[in-house]
Amino acid sequence: MVQLTEEMVRKTGTNVDLSEIVNFNCWGMELTDLSVLEKLDKVEVLSLSINNVKTLKFFRHNTKLRELYLRRNEVPDLSELGYLAKLVDLKVLWLSHNPVAAKPEYRATVLRMLPNLAKLDDKDVTAEEVEQAKTGGLEVMAKDDEDEDEGTADATEEAGKEDDAGGAGDDAGDDAGRASLTAIKALLPLLSPDQLAEVGAAVALQ
């Protein structure tokens, strides 16, 4: 893993304070982890081509982004576009030479998710394309909402498993108790009065 650090951002950025950087360029560094980007609150242009980025989640908090250049990275599939759902000011997006760009529904799905784009890769976006993308593109859920739903579903499922496990334990305990009671009842006729008294005293002590 090659991580983009605050030090790297400060060296190549135009401002020492990360929260004030508007334009940042770091290409050809084999970067895989861009978590530090969430500290670039005001960034409008990001150029991160020719790296090894495999997810778009690193950009979901950069809501002021207007241009994002990610040519020749490793973004795998269309579901990753969900991380860009809140980037309503994004006008230019380059994802060419990523695996996702080879998908048949790529362009239409991007434009359905991001209808405000003016340029996708090396082609300008037309109003006609955007209109066609409403039906021709795949519907991709915003990732933050999806993650929250999945977390809730997982929690519910785990709670159900715990309830089932608890229920199974209770049932096992009930079965064992019934078996013991049956055995005791079967022995009672065989015991002498003194033995019955001993059994009664032992039960009273439990």
C-alpha positions in Angstrom: 0.0 0.0 0.0 1.3 3.4 -0.9 -0.4 6.2 1.1 -0.7 9.8 0.3 0.5 11.7 3.4 0.0 15.2 4.7 3.7 15.9 4.0 3.3 14.9 0.4 0.3 17.1 0.0 2.1 20.1 1.5 5.1 19.6 -0.7 3.1 19.5 -3.9 0.2 21.7 -3.0 0.0 25.4 -3.2 -0.8 26.1 0.4 0.6 24.8 3.7 -2.8 24.5 5.3 -4.5 21.4 3.8 -8.0 22.9 4.4 -7.2 25.8 2.2 -5.8 23.9 -0.8 -7.9 24.4 -4.0 -5.8 22.6 -6.6 -3.8 19.5 -6.0 -1.8 17.4 -8.4 0.0 14.1 -7.6 0.3 11.7 -10.6 2.5 8.7 -11.3 3.2 7.8 -7.6 1.5 4.3 -7.4 -0.8 5.7 -4.7 -3.4 3.4 -3.3 -4.6 5.2 -0.1 -5.9 8.7 -0.4 -7.6 9.0 3.0 -5.9 12.3 3.7 -8.0 14.0 1.0 -10.9 14.3 3.3 -8.9 17.1 5.0 -9.0 19.1 1.8 -12.3 20.8 2.5 -12.0 23.4 -0.3 -10.3 21.5 -3.0 -11.8 22.1 -6.5 -9.4 20.3 -8.8 -7.7 17.0 -8.1 -5.2 15.4 -10.6 -4.3 11.9 -9.5 -3.8 10.0 -12.8 -1.4 7.1 -13.3 -1.7 5.7 -9.7 -3.2 2.5 -8.3 -6.4 3.9 -6.8 -9.1 1.1 -6.6 -12.0 3.0 -5.0 -13.7 6.4 -5.3 -14.6 6.5 -1.6 -11.7 8.8 -1.0 -13.5 11.7 -2.8 -16.9 11.5 -1.2 -16.2 14.3 1.2 -14.7 16.7 -1.4 -18.1 18.2 -2.1 -16.6 21.3 -3.7 -14.8 19.3 -6.4 -15.2 20.7 -9.9 -12.6 18.6 -11.8 -11.4 15.1 -11.0 -8.7 13.5 -13.1 -8.1 9.7 -12.5 -6.9 8.4 -15.8 -4.9 5.1 -15.6 -5.9 3.9 -12.1 -7.7 0.7 -11.0 -11.3 1.7 -10.2 -13.0 -1.6 -10.9 -16.8 -1.3 -11.4 -19.8 1.0 -11.7 -20.9 0.7 -8.1 -17.9 2.9 -7.1 -19.7 5.8 -8.8 -22.0 5.9 -5.8 -19.3 7.6 -3.8 -19.5 10.6 -6.1 -23.3 11.1 -5.7 -22.9 14.2 -3.5 -20.4 16.0 -5.8 -23.0 18.1 -7.5 -20.5 20.8 -8.6 -18.4 18.3 -10.5 -18.0 19.4 -14.2 -15.1 17.3 -15.5 -14.4 13.7 -14.7 -11.7 11.5 -16.3 -11.8 7.8 -15.6 -10.5 6.5 -18.9 -8.1 3.5 -18.7 -9.7 2.3 -15.5 -11.4 -1.1 -15.6 -14.7 0.6 -15.0 -14.4 2.6 -18.2 -14.5 -0.7 -20.2 -18.1 -1.5 -19.0 -20.7 -1.3 -21.7 -23.0 1.0 -19.6 -20.1 3.1 -18.3 -20.8 6.5 -20.0 -24.6 6.4 -19.6 -24.3 5.3 -16.0 -21.9 8.1 -15.1 -24.2 10.7 -16.7 -27.2 9.3 -14.9 -25.4 9.6 -11.6 -23.7 12.9 -12.4 -26.0 14.8 -14.8 -24.2 18.1 -14.2 -21.0 16.9 -15.9 -19.8 19.0 -18.8 -17.1 16.7 -19.9 -16.5 12.9 -19.3 -13.1 11.7 -20.3 -12.1 13.3 -23.6 -15.7 14.0 -24.8 -18.0 16.9 -24.0 -21.4 15.9 -22.5 -24.5 16.8 -24.5 -28.0 17.5 -23.1 -29.3 14.7 -25.3 -26.9 12.2 -23.7 -27.9 13.2 -20.2 -31.6 12.8 -21.1 -30.9 9.3 -22.6 -28.9 8.3 -19.6 -32.0 8.6 -17.4 -33.2 5.3 -18.9 -30.0 3.9 -20.6 -27.7 4.1 -17.6 -27.7 1.8 -14.6 -29.1 3.1 -11.3 -26.3 3.2 -8.7 -27.1 3.8 -5.1 -25.3 6.6 -3.2 -22.7 4.7 -1.2 -23.1 6.4 2.1 -26.8 5.5 2.2 -26.0 2.0 1.0 -23.4 1.5 3.7 -25.8 2.7 6.3 -28.5 0.3 5.1 -26.1 -2.6 5.0 -24.9 -1.8 8.5 -28.5 -1.8 9.8 -29.3 -5.0 8.0 -26.2 -6.7 9.4 -27.0 -5.5 12.9 -30.5 -6.8 12.6 -29.3 -10.1 11.2 -26.8 -10.5 14.1 -29.5 -9.7 16.6 -31.7 -12.4 15.1 -28.9 -14.9 15.3 -28.4 -14.1 19.0 -32.1 -14.4 19.6 -32.1 -17.8 17.8 -29.1 -18.9 19.8 -30.6 -17.8 23.0 -33.8 -19.5 22.1 -32.0 -22.7 21.3 -30.2 -22.6 24.6 -33.5 -22.1 26.5 -35.1 -25.0 24.6 -32.1 -27.3 25.4 -32.4 -26.4 29.1 -36.1 -27.1 29.1 -35.6 -30.5 27.5 -32.9 -31.4 30.0 -35.1 -30.4 32.9 -38.0 -32.5 31.5 -35.8 -35.5 31.1 -34.5 -35.3 34.7 -38.0 -34.9 36.1 -39.2 -38.0 34.1 -36.2 -40.0 35.5 -37.0 -39.0 39.0 -40.6 -39.9 38.7 -39.7 -43.3 37.4 -37.4 -43.9 40.5 -39.9 -42.8 43.1 -41.9 -46.1 43.4 -38.6 -48.0 43.9 -37.4 -45.9 46.9 -38.0 -46.7 50.6 -39.6 -44.1 52.9 -36.2 -43.2 54.3 -34.7 -42.8 50.8 -37.7 -40.6 49.8 -37.1 -38.4 52.8 -33.4 -38.0 51.8 -34.4 -37.0 48.3 -36.9 -34.5 49.6 -34.3 -32.9 51.9 -31.8 -32.7 49.1 -34.3 -31.0 46.8 -35.2 -28.5 49.6 -31.6 -27.5 49.8 -31.3 -26.6 46.1 
